[in-house]
Amino acid sequence: MTSDLLTGEHLLALAGVLLGALAQAATGMGFSLLAAPVMVLHLGPRDGVAATVVLAVLSSVVPLLRDGRHARPGEVARLLVPALVCTPLAALALRGVDTRWLALAAGAGVIIAVCVLASGVRWSRLRRPEGAVAVGAASALLNVVGGVGGPPIGLYAANAGWQPATTRGNLHAFFILHNTATALTLGIVLPGAPELAALAAGTASGMLLAPRLPVAALRSAVLGASLLGGIALTVGAL
């Protein structure tokens, strides 16, 4: 990924990476929702998604060192297995699809995901084995299309009744493994130095500010910014 000249789109992408990393470190999710729409605008649907999932892996590494002891391997595995199985299948099915349609699907996926998360809906069926399979499959599809595989997992977590530390630990472990698999499937696009610097700054800020930030306010800010990004991506594709 080249970054000799910082265009307006590139600066917007760096802001998305920084804020996404902050949200990821503080809450366990939010990186891709904030970063993916602007990375797709900056690099295009294919390279933007591929770069986003690589950055998403890195965004969870340091936070996992803090919260990893709270993770529940069994809970992570029941979501991860269907996600890993469905990732290459989704990539194969979408191979050759016009990038404009991918961008439109990514934008629509972000908007729908934000609305579902914001609704606070509770579905008891998600706690069943078939619910975990459906969530993992949906996460795989959204990750391949738009780099935004987090919302189905966030919805599952909201219905699972996990404590905050357990939620962060489970989500970080899941996203590292899932995004690594997605990156290998799509083809790795390495981030440039500006993206890595924005990621590091956002992660450090999130780690430092997490105990002081009201979780509800941060969640609302993440959803609001994500909605704007999804709308911008959809309009750009149209």
Secondary structure, 3 states (H helix, E strand, C coil): CCCCCCCHHHHHHHHHHHHHHHHHHHHCCCHHHHHHHHHHHHHCHHHHHHHHHHHHHHHHHHHHHHHHHHCCHHHHHHHHHHHHHHHHHHHHHHCCCCHHHHHHHHHHHHHHHHHHHHHCCCCHHHHCHHHHHHHHHHHHHHHHHHCCCHHHHHHHHHHHCCCHHHHHHHHHHHHHHHHHHHHHHHCCCCCCHHHHHHHHHHHHHHHHHCCCCCHHHHHHHHHHHHHHHHHHHHHHHC
